[in-house]
């Protein structure tokens, strides 16, 4: 079974997911990475808090972009007669 045209074959399984699932993956995976980063920073480290917050914000924004790209509904494929 061939994947839809325009999709990289390795990522064809994304076409079978509901778009809400793709949104959730795109938003929450970078958010989870950011939370892991916060948890890994010890109090005595010399990382300034505003850099940490900036990093988390950038991760979250990248999650929104990823969620949009993966989560938009796919265009209807025209059936060729």
C-alpha positions in Angstrom: 0.0 0.0 0.0 1.5 3.3 -1.1 1.4 6.3 1.1 -0.3 9.5 -0.1 1.6 11.5 -2.6 3.8 14.3 -1.2 4.6 12.5 2.1 8.0 11.0 2.9 7.4 7.3 3.1 9.1 7.0 6.6 6.6 9.5 7.9 3.5 8.0 6.2 2.2 6.7 9.5 1.4 10.3 10.5 -1.3 10.4 7.8 -3.1 7.6 9.7 -3.2 9.6 12.9 -6.0 11.9 13.9 -4.9 15.5 13.5 -5.5 16.1 17.3 -3.0 13.4 18.1 -0.4 15.1 15.8 -1.1 18.4 17.5 -0.6 16.8 21.0 2.7 15.2 19.9 4.0 18.4 18.4 3.2 20.5 21.5 3.9 18.1 24.4 7.1 16.4 23.3 9.1 19.7 23.3 7.3 20.7 26.5 8.4 17.5 28.2 11.9 18.0 27.0 11.9 21.5 28.5 10.6 20.2 31.8 13.3 17.6 31.8 15.8 20.4 31.3 14.4 22.3 34.2 14.5 19.3 36.4 18.1 18.6 35.5 19.4 22.0 36.5 20.7 22.0 40.1 20.3 25.0 42.3 24.1 25.5 42.6 24.6 25.6 38.8 25.4 29.0 37.4 22.7 29.0 34.8 20.7 32.2 35.1 17.0 31.8 35.3 16.0 34.1 32.4 18.1 32.0 30.0 16.4 28.9 31.3 12.9 30.5 30.8 14.0 31.7 27.3 15.1 28.1 26.4 11.8 26.7 27.6 9.8 29.3 25.7 11.7 28.5 22.5 11.1 24.8 23.0 7.4 25.5 23.5 7.2 27.7 20.4 8.9 25.0 18.4 6.3 22.6 19.7 3.5 24.9 18.5 5.1 25.0 15.1 5.6 21.3 15.0 2.1 20.8 16.1 0.8 23.0 13.4 2.8 21.3 10.7 2.0 17.8 11.8 -1.5 18.6 13.0 -3.1 20.4 10.2 -5.8 18.3 8.5 -4.5 16.7 5.3 -6.0 18.0 2.0 -8.6 15.7 0.4 -7.0 13.6 -2.3 -8.8 13.8 -5.6 -9.6 10.4 -7.0 -8.3 10.1 -10.6 -10.8 8.5 -12.9 
